[in-house]
Amino acid sequence: MGLKNKSVTSVLDLSKREVLSIFREAEKVKNGKIKKIKKKIALLFFEPSTRTYFSFHSASTLLECDVIGFREPSSTSVKKGESLLD
């Protein structure tokens, strides 16, 4: 599949085949055929929103994801003009 070490910033970064593969894996988890999947999610908030950030963070934690990211773009290189893709 090739997604194991692939960085994805948009669903447009995925082929139809990759998306269908994700759904097949999700079905296995739902049916109990796969017990534990290591998941990492990045929460990147470019606008201040405490409630939204913590809602997403809480949902990610409930899904047993490792959460990385930031809440304040001023603490990133965005203020120097770099983009998310940089």
Secondary structure by P-SEA (a helix, b strand, c coil): cccccccccccccccaaaaaaaaaaaaaaaaccccccbbbbbbbbccccaaaaaaaaaaaaaaccccccccccccccccccccccc
